[in-house]
């Protein structure tokens, strides 16, 4: 006996909706066609699966016993179809932002092999876990500190050093490097720090620990506007680098040291994703990751357990 997966899917629709009429609308068939499919499935199995009444339809005892196996069959079928479809399309990767270190990682991965990639720049506009779970995105870079949604896997990807940008009239402008403690009391204008974004949370920790005021006021008119504002002020700073901004001649980049704040990038994907190129990306990221160095780098406390220090470095710090 061979089960008709279409009939099994129709059975699940009736169970989930509780009515043949609603199930018919879900599967795009007439109510009569749904009834015929269920009757054929029951005939093939030799049992009654549903009890029909004016109140709707509910599983019989045999239907309840068959239900988990039916869900497993349809899940496996859907995964098989998704896997085959995935093999014929590029690996979709959300880099979060075009000027971020994640873009460099994906570029290096692309140039090191023959994997076709499709870059997505979400800026956090869509929930990462949902797009990974539904397969619209194969992998995503970003910061995560809490418990991951079941099914989401992660590995540390990179720790991106953060510099500051200032106008040439700023008192720090002639310095190539500046210790973090000397930024205490300064104002960093960062209008792109949306209140609930993962990067705004990072800078809240930085502000609390080092006394740098983060000003996120004002609309975002683009990166050029931010640079114009920095170039027009001898007092403001912003966190960033020349890769992220089209820096005008009157704006200079200064490295931050003792410690250097680093932005924690993780690579995330869903365990059910079967794109053939996904394991290659994960392996590439693992191979190029460099551990956190507590002697010279700074991370917010919630991030540190996800980016453990190299054991040799840790011993030297103790």
N, C-alpha and C positions, 0 to 999 in steps of 0.2 A: 504494500500500500504506500502511495506517495501522497503526502499532505499538500493541499493547495494553499500556498502562503497567502494568496489573496483572500481566501476564505478565513484563514487564521487571523489576518489583519482585520477583517470585517467583524469577526467574533470579539476581538479586543475593543473595537469601536463601540459595539453594542454594550459590552460590559461597562466601559468607561462612561458612556453617555446615559445608559439606563433606559433608552428608548430606541426602537428601530428607526423612527422618523429622524431623530437627531443623528444617529449613526449613519443613515443614508446620506444626509447632507454633508457629513464629514468626509466620507469616502467618495462622494460624487456619483452616487448611484441612486436608482429608484428604491423605494421601500420594498417593492416586490422582488427586486434583484437581490437585495440584502437578505431577505427571507429565504430565497432559493439557495444562496451561498451557505447560509447557516444550516439549512436542511441537508445540503450535500455533505458538509463537514461532519454533521452528526451521523449521517449514514456511513461515511467512510470510517468513523471511529466506533460506530456501533453503540453509541450512548447518547443521551439527551444532555445538552450543554446548558440550555437556558430554560427558565420558567417564564412563560409569558402571561401577563395579566393586564387589566386595565391601568394599573399603576405603572406599568413599564415592563422591563425584563431584568431578571437577575440570574446569576449562575446557579445551576443545580450543584449537588455534591460532586458529581463528576466534572462539572464545569469549573468548580473551585480548584479541584485537583489538577485539571489541565491548564489553568490560567498561568501559573509561573513558567511552565514549559512553553506556552504560547508566546509569552513576552520574551523569553530567551531566544526562541526561534526568530522572531521578527527583529530583535536587536542584532543578532548575528547577521541576518540578511542585510539589514541596513548598514552595518559596519563593513560588510563585504563590498557593497555597492559604493560606499563612500571611499573605501580604499582604492578601488579600481579607478574611480573618477579622479582621485587625488593624484594618481600616477601620471595623469596626462596634463597636469597644470603646474605652474610655478609654485614654489614654496612661498606662502604668504607670511611676511614677517612685519610685525608692528614695531617700529623703532622709537615710537613716542614723539620724537622731534628730529628734524633734519640736521640740526647742528650739534647733536649729542654724540657721545662716544659710541653709542650703540650703532650708529650709522657707519662708523669706521670699522666696527667688528663685522657687520654684514658685508661691507665692501671687501674686506680682506678675505672673508669666507667665499664670496663670489669669485674673486680673482684667483683663489687658490685651487679651484676646481672647475667643473662644468655644470654646476647646479643652476638652474634658472630660478630667479627669485622675483617676487613682487613686493615692493616696498609699500608699507602702509604707515602714514603719519597721523596717528589718532589724537595726539595731544591730550590723551585721557578722556576724550569725549564720549567713549562708549565703555561699558563695564568689561574689563579685560577677561574676567572669568567666563562670562556668557559667550563672548565671541570665540574663546578657545574651546569651550564645551560644544558649541554648535558647529565647529569646524570652519567658520568663515575666516578665521585667522589660525595659522598653524603654530606660530610661536610669537611671543611678545617680550620685549625688553621693558623693564621698569623697576621701581623700588617697591618692595613689599616687606612688611615687618610683622604682621600678625599671622594667625593660623590660616593656611591656604584652604580654599574650597576643596572638598573631596574630589579627587581626580586630577587636580592641577599639580604638576611636577615643577621643580625649579632647581637651578644650579647658579652659583655666583658667577657673574659674567666679567665684570671689571669694576675698578674703583677709579673714577674719573677725577683728576685733580681740578680744583676750582681756583681760578685766579680772580683778580679784581680789575676793573676798567675805570680809569679816571681821566679827567681833563689835564692837560699839560700844566695848568696853573695850580693844580692841587699840590698840597705840601708833600705828598708822597711820590709825585710824578717822576722825580729824578732817581728813584730807587728801582733796582731790578727785582729785588725781593723785599718783602716786609713780613716781620713776625705777626702772627695772628693777634697777639695781645695789643699791638699798636692800632688795630682797627676798632678797639673798644671805644664807644661813644660816637662813632661815625654813623651816618645814615646811608643805607644801601637802597636805592630806588629800584624796585622790581615790580612794575605794574602787572606783569604776567603771572604773578603768584596767586592763582585762584585759591580761594579760602580752603576748599576741601581737597586740593590737589596733593599728590604725593610729594611734590617738590616744595610746596608751601610748608608742609609738615616738617620736612628736613630743615628748612631755614628757621622754623620756630625753635628747634633744638639748638641750632647754631647761635641764634640771637640770645637765647637764655644762657648759654655757656660762656659766650665771649663778649657779650654786651654790645653787639652791633645791632642798631635799630633797623628793622626791615620795613620799608615804606612801600606798600603795595597799592597805594591810592592811584586813582586816575584810570581812564580807559586805555586799552592797548591799541595804538595806531600803527604798530609795526616796529620792527627792530631798528629801522633807520630813525624813527622818532625817539626811541630810547637813547640812541647814540647822540642825537642832536641835543637832548636834554642834558646828558652827561657832559658833552662838550661845552655847554653853556653855563655850567656851574663849577666853580673852583672848590666846592665842598662835597658834592655828592659822589658816591661811588656806586657801582653795580657789580654783582658777581657774574662772571662770564669770561669768555675768551674770544680771540679773533676768529676762531672757527665758527662761533655762533653768531657773531655780529660783523657787519661790514664796517670796520672801524675807520673813522675819519682820521686824517693826519694829526688832529689836535687831541686825539684820545690815545692813551697808552695802556698796555697790559702789564700788570705787576704780579709776579708769582707770590703766593702766600705760603709761609713756612712756619715751623715750630708751634703747632703742627700744621700740615697742609690739609685743609678740609677736602674730603673726597666724596663724590656722589656714588652711592652703592647701586650698581646695575645688576639685576638678576635676569636670567633667561627663563621664561615660563612656557609650558605647553600642557596639553591635556593628554593623559595616559592612553586614551582611546584613539588618539590621532595616529594614523598609519601611513602618513605621507613618507615615501621611501627616502626622501632627502632630509627629513627631520633628524634622524640619528646622526647624520653627518654634521649638521649644524651644532647639535649638542656636543659632539666630540670636539669640534673645532673650538667652541667656547671654552670647554674644560681645559683643552691643551694650552690655550693662550691666557688663561686667568692667572693673575699674580696675586698672592695672598696679601691681606691687610698687614701693614707694618705699624704697630702701635708706637714705635719709637719716633716716627716722623709724620704719621697720618692721623686724622681725626674722623670718627664716625659717631653719629648719635647712638646713645646707649641701646635703643631697640634694634639697631642694625647689626651690632657687633657679633651676636651669636650666629648670624647667617654668613658672616665673612670672617671666619677664624684666622688668627695670625699664623704665620709659618712657625712650626714648633721651635726651630732654631732661633728665630727672632724673639719668640716669647721667652725662651730661656735667658737670652741676653738682657731682656728688660727686667726680669726678676732680680 
